[in-house]
C-alpha cells in the first residue's frame, strides 16, 4: 500500500535542516529548500534549480507540495477579481482582489465552508468541510499579489481575513500563515496591513491579545441588541454581547489597537432608531471605527439592503458622538461571490 506523503510545508526550517542531515546532506540544503517553498512560493521540486537533480528526486519521493490552483478567475467591471481556488483534494474556496486608486486588498478564506450559521451569508449555507492549512492560506495571498502586479502594476498592499470561514475557528493555521506572510523569509508584509475579522468569538479575541499580535482586529457586529444579533447570527447565543464587550476591552488594554466594527444595515431588521442608539452605546466601550457595509442580497429572503436614508441616520448619529464611520460600497456586483464579503475594505 502506498504511504501518503507529507506536505513539505508542514516542516519548520529546523526540521528541514534535520531531514537533510539525517539523509547524509548538509544542513544548509534545508535553508535553500525553505526559501524555494516560501519566499519563492515554488509549487514544484523541479523549480529548485540550485538543488541537485538527485536531491529533488529524493524530495519528490518523500514529500508533496499541496499548493492551490486558481481554477477560474472572474474580473468585474469595477476591477475586482474573484478567484475560485482549487485545493489539492479538489475542494474549492474563494479569494478576492479588491482594488482602489491607491491600494489592492486581498480578501482570503480560512476554511472550506464555515462552522457558523449567520443567516445572511452564502458561505454559512455550505457545510464546513475542513480548515485550510497555512500553506493554502499563504498561496491565496501569493496568487492575488501576482494578479495585483499583473493588472495594476503594483504589489498587494493589504490583506483581510473576511472570505470563507471564521478565522478564529482555524486559529493556529491562520496564525502560522500570517507569521509566514509577515516574515522576511516569506512575503515580508507589515502586520499592520493585515486585518483578521471574527464574528465575535470572545475567548479567541482574548487569546489573540495574549499572543501580542501586531495585526488589526475587525468584528462582524451587525447589531448591538442581543435579540437582533442572535437572529442575524444564531451562534452568538454562545458569545453574548457582555462577554464580547469584556473581550474587546481586554484586547484594547493589551494591544492599544482600535477595533473595527463591520456592520451591515438591513431593511426592517436593524435600520431603526433603537438599533442606532445601541450601536452608539456599544462603540463607546473601546476606541473603534465603524464600516457600514452595503449588502449584496443572496436571494429574495428577509435580508435586503436598507435605504440610503437609514445609512445616513447611522452616519449622523455616529459622527455626532465622535465615532469614525465610513460606508463601504459593495464591489464586484457583476461577479457572483459566495463569500458575500466584497465590500470595499480600503
VEXMI-7313 format. One record per residue: residue number from 0; residue in one letter; x, y, z of N, C-alpha, C in turn. Coordinates in steps of 0.2 Angstrom, whole numbers, m for minus. Example, Ala and Ser with C-alpha at 12.3 -4.5 7.8 and 13.67 -1.06 7.14 Angstrom:
<nodes>
NODE    k  r   n.px   n.py   n.pz  ca.px  ca.py  ca.pz   c.px   c.py   c.pz
NODE    0  A     66    m28     39     62    m22     39     66    m16     39
NODE    1  S     64    m11     35     68     m5     36     64      0     39
</nodes>
This chain:
<nodes>
NODE    k  r   n.px   n.py   n.pz  ca.px  ca.py  ca.pz   c.px   c.py   c.pz
NODE    0  X      4     m6      0      0      0      0      4      6      0
NODE    1  X      3     11     m4      7     17     m5      6     22      1
NODE    2  X     11     24      4     11     28     10      9     35      8
NODE    3  X      5     39     11      3     46      9      9     50     11
NODE    4  X     11     54      6     17     58      8     15     65     11
NODE    5  X     19     67     16     18     73     20     19     79     16
NODE    6  X     15     84     17     16     91     14     23     94     17
NODE    7  X     27     95     13     34     98     15     33    104     18
NODE    8  X     28    108     17     27    115     20     25    114     27
NODE    9  X     23    108     29     22    107     37     28    107     41
NODE   10  X     34    107     38     40    106     42     43    113     43
NODE   11  X     46    114     49     49    121     50     56    120     47
NODE   12  X     59    126     47     66    126     44     71    121     47
NODE   13  X     70    121     54     74    117     58     73    110     56
NODE   14  X     67    108     55     65    101     53     68     99     46
NODE   15  X     67    104     42     70    103     35     78    102     36
NODE   16  X     81    106     40     88    105     40     90     98     43
NODE   17  X     86     96     48     87     90     51     86     84     46
NODE   18  X     81     85     42     80     80     37     86     79     32
NODE   19  X     89     84     30     94     83     26    101     80     29
NODE   20  X    102     82     35    107     80     39    106     72     40
NODE   21  X    100     70     42     98     63     43     99     59     36
NODE   22  X     99     62     30    100     59     24    106     60     21
NODE   23  X    111     62     25    118     62     23    120     69     19
NODE   24  X    116     74     20    117     80     16    119     86     21
NODE   25  X    121     91     19    122     97     23    116    101     25
NODE   26  X    116    103     31    110    107     34    108    113     30
NODE   27  X    113    116     27    111    122     23    106    121     17
NODE   28  X    106    114     15    101    112     10     94    114     12
NODE   29  X     93    113     19     86    114     21     84    122     20
NODE   30  X     89    126     21     88    133     20     86    135     13
NODE   31  X     90    131      8     88    133      1     81    130      0
NODE   32  X     79    125      2     73    122      0     67    126      4
NODE   33  X     69    128     10     64    133     13     63    139     10
NODE   34  X     68    142      7     67    148      3     63    147     m3
NODE   35  X     64    141     m7     60    140    m13     53    139    m11
NODE   36  X     51    136     m5     45    135     m3     41    141     m1
NODE   37  X     44    145      2     41    151      5     42    158      1
NODE   38  X     48    160      1     50    166     m2     48    166     m9
NODE   39  X     50    161    m12     49    160    m20     42    156    m21
NODE   40  X     39    154    m16     32    151    m17     32    146    m23
NODE   41  X     37    141    m23     38    136    m28     32    131    m27
NODE   42  X     29    129    m33     24    123    m32     27    117    m35
NODE   43  X     34    116    m36     36    110    m39     44    110    m37
NODE   44  X     46    104    m35     53    102    m33     57    104    m39
NODE   45  X     55    103    m45     59    104    m51     61    111    m52
NODE   46  X     57    116    m49     59    123    m49     65    124    m45
NODE   47  X     67    120    m41     73    122    m36     80    120    m40
NODE   48  X     81    125    m44     87    124    m49     94    124    m45
NODE   49  X     94    127    m39    101    127    m36    102    121    m31
NODE   50  X     97    116    m32     97    110    m29     98    104    m34
NODE   51  X    103     99    m32    104     94    m37     98     90    m39
NODE   52  X     98     87    m45     93     83    m48     92     77    m43
NODE   53  X     97     74    m40     96     68    m36     92     71    m29
NODE   54  X     94     77    m27     91     79    m21     83     80    m22
NODE   55  X     82     83    m28     75     85    m30     71     78    m30
NODE   56  X     74     73    m33     71     66    m34     69     64    m27
NODE   57  X     74     64    m22     73     62    m15     67     66    m12
NODE   58  X     67     72    m13     61     76    m10     55     74    m13
NODE   59  X     55     72    m20     49     70    m23     47     63    m20
NODE   60  X     51     59    m18     50     53    m16     47     53     m9
NODE   61  X     49     58     m5     47     59      2     41     64      3
NODE   62  X     40     69     m1     36     74      1     31     76     m5
NODE   63  X     26     80     m4     22     83     m9     22     91     m7
NODE   64  X     20     95    m12     19    102    m10     11    103    m12
NODE   65  X      7    103     m7      0    104     m8     m2    111     m9
NODE   66  X      0    113    m15     m2    120    m17     m9    121    m20
NODE   67  X    m11    127    m20    m18    129    m23    m17    130    m31
NODE   68  X    m23    130    m34    m23    131    m41    m29    136    m42
NODE   69  X    m28    142    m45    m33    146    m47    m37    143    m53
NODE   70  X    m43    140    m51    m47    136    m55    m50    140    m61
NODE   71  X    m54    145    m58    m57    150    m63    m56    157    m60
NODE   72  X    m55    162    m64    m54    169    m62    m59    174    m65
NODE   73  X    m63    178    m61    m68    182    m64    m66    190    m63
NODE   74  X    m66    194    m68    m64    201    m67    m71    205    m68
NODE   75  X    m72    209    m62    m78    213    m63    m77    220    m67
NODE   76  X    m82    223    m68    m82    229    m72    m78    235    m68
NODE   77  X    m79    234    m61    m75    239    m57    m68    237    m55
NODE   78  X    m66    231    m58    m59    229    m57    m58    224    m52
NODE   79  X    m63    222    m48    m62    217    m43    m61    210    m47
NODE   80  X    m57    206    m44    m55    200    m46    m57    194    m41
NODE   81  X    m61    190    m44    m63    184    m39    m60    178    m42
NODE   82  X    m56    174    m37    m53    168    m39    m57    162    m35
NODE   83  X    m59    157    m40    m61    151    m37    m55    146    m36
NODE   84  X    m53    145    m30    m46    142    m29    m47    134    m27
NODE   85  X    m44    130    m32    m45    123    m31    m39    120    m26
NODE   86  X    m41    117    m21    m36    114    m16    m34    107    m19
NODE   87  X    m29    104    m16    m26     98    m18    m30     92    m18
NODE   88  X    m36     93    m14    m40     87    m13    m47     89    m17
NODE   89  X    m46     94    m21    m52     95    m26    m57    100    m23
NODE   90  X    m57    102    m17    m62    106    m14    m60    113    m16
NODE   91  X    m65    118    m16    m65    125    m19    m66    130    m13
NODE   92  X    m62    135    m13    m63    141     m9    m62    147    m13
NODE   93  X    m64    153    m11    m64    159    m14    m59    164    m11
NODE   94  X    m56    168    m15    m52    173    m13    m53    179    m18
NODE   95  X    m52    185    m16    m54    191    m20    m49    196    m19
NODE   96  X    m48    200    m25    m43    205    m26    m48    212    m26
NODE   97  X    m47    216    m22    m51    222    m22    m47    228    m23
NODE   98  X    m47    232    m28    m43    237    m30    m46    244    m28
NODE   99  X    m42    249    m26    m44    256    m26    m38    260    m30
NODE  100  X    m39    266    m30    m34    270    m34    m27    270    m31
NODE  101  X    m27    268    m24    m20    268    m21    m18    262    m18
NODE  102  X    m22    257    m18    m20    250    m15    m24    244    m18
NODE  103  X    m21    239    m16    m25    232    m18    m25    228    m12
NODE  104  X    m31    226    m11    m33    222     m5    m34    214     m6
NODE  105  X    m31    210     m3    m33    203     m4    m38    201      2
NODE  106  X    m44    198     m1    m49    195      4    m48    188      4
NODE  107  X    m46    184      9    m44    177      9    m48    173     13
NODE  108  X    m49    167     12    m53    162     15    m48    158     20
NODE  109  X    m52    156     26    m48    152     31    m51    145     32
NODE  110  X    m57    144     29    m60    137     30    m63    135     23
NODE  111  X    m64    129     22    m69    127     16    m76    126     19
NODE  112  X    m80    131     17    m86    132     20    m86    136     27
NODE  113  X    m90    135     31    m90    139     38    m93    135     43
NODE  114  X    m90    136     49    m93    132     55    m99    136     58
NODE  115  X   m100    142     56   m105    146     59   m112    146     55
NODE  116  X   m117    150     58   m123    149     54   m126    156     53
NODE  117  X   m122    161     51   m125    168     50   m130    167     45
NODE  118  X   m136    170     46   m142    169     42   m142    172     35
NODE  119  X   m138    178     35   m137    182     29   m132    180     24
NODE  120  X   m127    175     26   m121    174     22   m122    167     18
NODE  121  X   m120    168     12   m120    162      7   m115    157     10
NODE  122  X   m110    158     12   m105    153     14   m108    149     20
NODE  123  X   m112    152     24   m115    148     30   m119    142     28
NODE  124  X   m121    143     21   m126    138     19   m121    132     16
NODE  125  X   m115    133     16   m110    127     15   m108    124     21
NODE  126  X   m108    117     21   m106    114     27    m98    115     27
NODE  127  X    m95    116     34    m88    116     34    m85    109     33
NODE  128  X    m81    109     27    m78    103     25    m71    102     29
NODE  129  X    m67    107     30    m61    107     33    m58    114     34
NODE  130  X    m53    114     39    m49    120     39    m44    120     34
NODE  131  X    m42    126     32    m36    127     27    m30    127     31
NODE  132  X    m25    124     27    m18    123     30    m15    130     29
NODE  133  X     m9    131     33     m6    138     32     m3    139     25
NODE  134  X     m1    134     22      2    135     15     m4    137     10
NODE  135  X    m10    134     11    m16    136      7    m18    143      8
NODE  136  X    m18    145     14    m19    152     15    m14    157     12
NODE  137  X     m8    155     13     m2    159     10     m2    159      3
NODE  138  X     m4    153      0     m5    153     m8    m10    158    m11
NODE  139  X    m15    159     m7    m21    163     m9    m18    171    m10
NODE  140  X    m14    172     m5    m11    179     m5     m5    180    m10
NODE  141  X     m1    175    m11      3    175    m17      0    176    m24
NODE  142  X     m5    172    m25     m9    172    m31    m12    179    m32
NODE  143  X    m15    182    m27    m18    189    m28    m12    194    m29
NODE  144  X     m6    193    m25     m1    198    m26      1    198    m34
NODE  145  X      2    192    m36      4    191    m44     m2    195    m48
NODE  146  X     m8    194    m46    m13    197    m50    m13    205    m50
NODE  147  X    m11    207    m44    m11    214    m42     m5    217    m47
NODE  148  X      0    214    m47      6    216    m51      5    216    m58
NODE  149  X      1    211    m60     m1    210    m67     m6    215    m70
NODE  150  X    m11    216    m66    m17    220    m68    m16    227    m66
NODE  151  X    m13    229    m60    m12    235    m58     m5    238    m57
NODE  152  X      0    234    m59      7    236    m59      9    238    m52
NODE  153  X      7    235    m47      9    237    m40      8    230    m36
NODE  154  X     12    230    m31     11    224    m26      5    224    m22
NODE  155  X      3    219    m19     m3    219    m15     m1    223     m8
NODE  156  X     m6    227     m6     m4    231     m1     m8    229      6
NODE  157  X    m13    226      6    m17    224     12    m20    217     11
NODE  158  X    m21    214     17    m25    208     17    m30    208     23
NODE  159  X    m36    205     21    m41    205     26    m44    197     26
NODE  160  X    m44    195     32    m47    188     33    m54    189     33
NODE  161  X    m58    189     28    m65    190     28    m68    186     22
NODE  162  X    m65    181     20    m68    177     15    m71    171     18
NODE  163  X    m71    165     15    m75    160     18    m72    157     24
NODE  164  X    m77    156     29    m74    153     36    m74    158     41
NODE  165  X    m73    156     47    m72    160     53    m65    159     55
NODE  166  X    m60    164     54    m53    163     56    m52    160     63
NODE  167  X    m56    162     68    m54    160     74    m56    153     76
NODE  168  X    m60    150     71    m61    143     71    m55    139     68
NODE  169  X    m50    142     65    m44    139     62    m38    143     65
NODE  170  X    m38    145     71    m34    150     74    m26    148     73
NODE  171  X    m24    142     74    m17    140     74    m15    141     67
NODE  172  X    m18    138     62    m16    139     55    m16    146     52
NODE  173  X    m21    150     54    m21    157     52    m15    160     55
NODE  174  X    m14    159     61     m8    162     64     m1    160     61
NODE  175  X     m1    154     59      5    152     56      6    155     49
NODE  176  X      0    155     45      0    158     39      2    166     39
NODE  177  X      0    169     44      2    176     45      9    177     47
NODE  178  X     11    172     51     19    173     53     23    172     46
NODE  179  X     21    168     42     25    167     35     24    173     31
NODE  180  X     18    176     31     16    182     26     20    188     29
NODE  181  X     21    188     35     25    194     38     32    193     39
NODE  182  X     34    187     38     41    185     39     46    188     33
NODE  183  X     52    190     35     56    191     29     58    185     25
NODE  184  X     57    179     28     58    173     24     52    171     20
NODE  185  X     47    175     21     41    174     17     39    180     12
NODE  186  X     34    183     13     32    189      9     34    195     12
NODE  187  X     36    196     18     38    202     21     34    207     22
NODE  188  X     27    206     22     22    211     23     21    214     30
NODE  189  X     20    220     31     19    223     38     13    220     41
NODE  190  X     13    218     47      7    215     50      1    221     51
NODE  191  X      3    227     51     m1    232     51     m6    233     45
NODE  192  X     m4    229     40     m8    229     34    m13    223     33
NODE  193  X    m13    220     39    m17    214     39    m23    215     44
NODE  194  X    m29    213     42    m35    213     47    m38    206     47
NODE  195  X    m39    204     53    m42    197     54    m49    199     57
NODE  196  X    m54    196     53    m61    198     55    m64    192     59
NODE  197  X    m68    193     64    m71    187     68    m79    189     68
NODE  198  X    m83    184     69    m90    186     70    m91    187     78
NODE  199  X    m86    186     82    m86    188     89    m85    182     94
NODE  200  X    m80    178     92    m78    173     97    m74    176    102
NODE  201  X    m77    177    108    m74    181    113    m67    178    116
NODE  202  X    m67    172    118    m61    169    121    m55    169    116
NODE  203  X    m57    169    109    m51    169    105    m49    176    104
NODE  204  X    m53    181    105    m51    188    105    m46    189    110
NODE  205  X    m47    186    116    m43    187    122    m36    183    121
NODE  206  X    m37    178    118    m31    174    116    m26    178    111
NODE  207  X    m29    181    106    m25    184    101    m22    190    105
NODE  208  X    m25    193    109    m22    199    113    m16    196    117
NODE  209  X    m17    190    121    m12    187    125     m6    186    120
NODE  210  X     m7    184    114     m2    182    109      2    188    106
NODE  211  X      0    194    109      3    200    107      4    201     99
NODE  212  X     m2    200     95     m1    200     88     m1    208     86
NODE  213  X      2    209     80      3    216     78     m2    218     73
NODE  214  X     m6    213     71    m11    215     65    m18    218     68
NODE  215  X    m22    219     64    m28    223     66    m34    218     67
NODE  216  X    m39    220     71    m45    216     73    m51    219     70
NODE  217  X    m55    215     67    m62    218     65    m67    213     68
NODE  218  X    m73    215     69    m78    211     72    m84    212     68
NODE  219  X    m87    207     65    m94    207     62    m99    208     67
NODE  220  X   m101    214     68   m106    215     74   m113    215     72
NODE  221  X   m115    219     67   m122    219     64   m128    221     68
NODE  222  X   m127    220     75   m132    223     79   m129    223     86
NODE  223  X   m130    228     90   m128    229     97   m134    227    102
NODE  224  X   m140    225     99   m146    222    103   m145    215    103
NODE  225  X   m145    212    109   m144    204    109   m149    200    105
NODE  226  X   m155    202    105   m160    198    102   m159    198     94
NODE  227  X   m158    204     92   m157    205     85   m151    202     82
NODE  228  X   m145    202     86   m139    199     84   m140    192     84
NODE  229  X   m143    189     89   m144    182     89   m148    179     83
NODE  230  X   m153    184     81   m157    182     75   m153    182     69
NODE  231  X   m149    187     68   m144    188     62   m139    182     62
NODE  232  X   m136    181     68   m130    176     69   m132    172     75
NODE  233  X   m136    166     73   m138    162     79   m133    159     84
NODE  234  X   m127    158     81   m122    155     85   m120    160     91
NODE  235  X   m121    167     90   m119    172     95   m123    171    102
NODE  236  X   m128    166    102   m131    165    109   m125    162    113
NODE  237  X   m120    159    110   m114    157    115   m109    162    116
NODE  238  X   m109    168    113   m104    173    113   m108    180    114
NODE  239  X   m112    181    120   m116    186    120   m113    193    121
NODE  240  X   m116    198    120   m113    205    120   m109    207    126
NODE  241  X   m112    206    132   m107    207    138   m101    204    138
NODE  242  X   m100    198    136    m94    194    135    m90    197    130
NODE  243  X    m93    199    124    m89    202    118    m86    208    121
NODE  244  X    m90    212    124    m88    219    127    m82    218    131
NODE  245  X    m82    213    136    m76    212    140    m70    210    136
NODE  246  X    m71    206    131    m66    203    127    m62    209    123
NODE  247  X    m66    213    121    m64    219    117    m60    224    121
NODE  248  X    m63    225    127    m59    229    132    m53    226    134
NODE  249  X    m52    220    134    m46    216    136    m41    217    130
NODE  250  X    m44    216    124    m40    217    118    m37    224    118
NODE  251  X    m41    229    119    m38    236    118    m33    237    124
NODE  252  X    m34    235    130    m30    236    136    m23    233    134
NODE  253  X    m23    227    131    m17    223    130    m13    226    123
NODE  254  X    m17    228    118    m14    230    112    m14    237    110
NODE  255  X    m18    241    113    m19    248    111    m21    249    104
NODE  256  X    m24    244    101    m26    244     94    m33    245     94
NODE  257  X    m36    250     90    m43    251     89    m46    245     86
NODE  258  X    m53    244     87    m57    239     84    m61    242     78
NODE  259  X    m61    238     73    m66    240     68    m72    235     68
NODE  260  X    m78    239     68    m84    235     68    m87    235     61
NODE  261  X    m88    229     58    m91    228     52    m99    227     53
NODE  262  X   m102    231     49   m109    232     51   m114    233     45
NODE  263  X   m118    228     43   m122    228     38   m129    231     40
NODE  264  X   m132    235     37   m139    238     39   m144    235     34
NODE  265  X   m149    231     37   m154    228     33   m161    231     34
NODE  266  X   m165    231     29   m171    234     29   m176    230     34
NODE  267  X   m179    234     39   m183    230     44   m180    226     49
NODE  268  X   m174    226     49   m170    221     54   m166    226     59
NODE  269  X   m162    230     57   m158    234     61   m157    241     59
NODE  270  X   m163    244     55   m162    250     52   m167    255     56
NODE  271  X   m168    254     63   m172    258     67   m168    262     72
NODE  272  X   m171    267     75   m168    271     80   m165    267     86
NODE  273  X   m168    262     88   m166    258     94   m159    255     92
NODE  274  X   m159    252     86   m153    249     84   m147    254     83
NODE  275  X   m148    260     81   m143    265     80   m141    267     87
NODE  276  X   m145    268     92   m143    270     98   m139    265    102
NODE  277  X   m141    258    101   m137    253    104   m130    253    101
NODE  278  X   m129    254     95   m123    254     92   m118    259     94
NODE  279  X   m121    265     95   m118    271     98   m115    269    105
NODE  280  X   m119    267    109   m118    265    115   m112    260    116
NODE  281  X   m113    254    111   m108    249    111   m101    252    109
NODE  282  X   m101    257    104    m95    260    102    m91    263    107
NODE  283  X    m94    265    112    m91    269    117    m87    265    122
NODE  284  X    m87    258    122    m84    254    126    m76    254    125
NODE  285  X    m74    254    119    m67    254    117    m66    258    111
NODE  286  X    m60    261    110    m59    265    104    m60    261     97
NODE  287  X    m64    264     93    m66    260     87    m68    264     81
NODE  288  X    m69    261     75    m72    264     70    m77    259     67
NODE  289  X    m82    262     63    m87    258     60    m87    258     53
NODE  290  X    m87    252     50    m88    251     42    m95    249     41
NODE  291  X    m99    253     38   m106    252     37   m106    249     30
NODE  292  X   m108    243     29   m107    239     23   m113    238     19
NODE  293  X   m113    240     12   m119    239      8   m119    231      7
NODE  294  X   m125    229      7   m127    222      7   m128    219      0
NODE  295  X   m125    214     m2   m127    210     m8   m132    205     m7
NODE  296  X   m138    206     m8   m143    200     m6   m141    194    m10
NODE  297  X   m142    188     m6   m141    182     m9   m147    178    m12
NODE  298  X   m153    181    m10   m159    179    m13   m165    184    m11
NODE  299  X   m171    182    m12   m176    187    m11   m179    186     m4
NODE  300  X   m175    184      1   m177    182      8   m178    188     12
NODE  301  X   m177    187     19   m178    193     23   m173    198     23
NODE  302  X   m167    196     21   m161    201     22   m160    205     15
NODE  303  X   m163    211     16   m162    215     10   m159    222     12
NODE  304  X   m155    225      7   m152    231      8   m156    237     11
NODE  305  X   m154    240     16   m158    246     19   m158    252     15
NODE  306  X   m162    256     16   m162    263     12   m156    267     13
NODE  307  X   m155    271      8   m149    276      9   m151    281     15
NODE  308  X   m157    282     17   m158    286     22   m157    283     29
NODE  309  X   m158    276     29   m156    273     35   m149    273     37
NODE  310  X   m145    272     31   m137    273     32   m135    280     34
NODE  311  X   m138    285     31   m137    292     33   m139    293     41
NODE  312  X   m144    290     43   m146    290     50   m140    287     55
NODE  313  X   m138    282     53   m132    279     56   m126    283     56
NODE  314  X   m124    286     50   m118    290     50   m119    296     54
NODE  315  X   m125    299     54   m126    306     58   m125    304     65
NODE  316  X   m128    299     68   m128    298     75   m121    296     77
NODE  317  X   m117    292     73   m111    290     75   m106    296     75
NODE  318  X   m106    300     70   m102    306     69   m104    311     75
NODE  319  X   m110    312     77   m112    316     82   m109    314     89
NODE  320  X   m107    308     89   m104    305     95    m96    304     94
NODE  321  X    m93    307     89    m86    307     88    m84    300     86
NODE  322  X    m88    296     83    m86    289     81    m85    289     74
NODE  323  X    m79    287     71    m77    287     64    m81    282     61
NODE  324  X    m85    284     55    m89    279     52    m88    280     44
NODE  325  X    m88    275     41    m87    275     33    m92    270     30
NODE  326  X    m95    272     24    m99    267     21    m95    264     16
NODE  327  X    m95    257     16    m92    253     11    m96    250      6
NODE  328  X    m96    253      0   m100    251     m6    m98    244     m8
NODE  329  X   m103    240    m10   m102    233    m12    m98    233    m19
NODE  330  X    m93    229    m19    m89    228    m25    m90    222    m29
NODE  331  X    m89    222    m36    m89    216    m39    m97    213    m40
NODE  332  X   m101    218    m41   m108    216    m41   m110    211    m47
NODE  333  X   m106    212    m52   m107    208    m58   m104    201    m58
NODE  334  X   m100    199    m53    m97    193    m52   m100    190    m46
NODE  335  X   m104    185    m46   m107    182    m40   m102    179    m36
NODE  336  X   m101    181    m29    m96    179    m25    m99    176    m19
NODE  337  X    m98    169    m18   m101    165    m12    m99    168     m5
NODE  338  X    m93    171     m5    m91    173      2    m96    179      4
NODE  339  X    m99    183      0   m103    189      2    m99    194      5
NODE  340  X    m92    194      4    m88    199      8    m85    204      3
NODE  341  X    m88    206     m3    m85    210     m7    m85    218     m6
NODE  342  X    m86    219      1    m86    227      2    m79    229      1
NODE  343  X    m79    236      0    m73    239     m2    m69    240      5
NODE  344  X    m64    237      6    m60    237     13    m55    242     13
NODE  345  X    m55    247      9    m49    252      9    m49    256     15
</nodes>
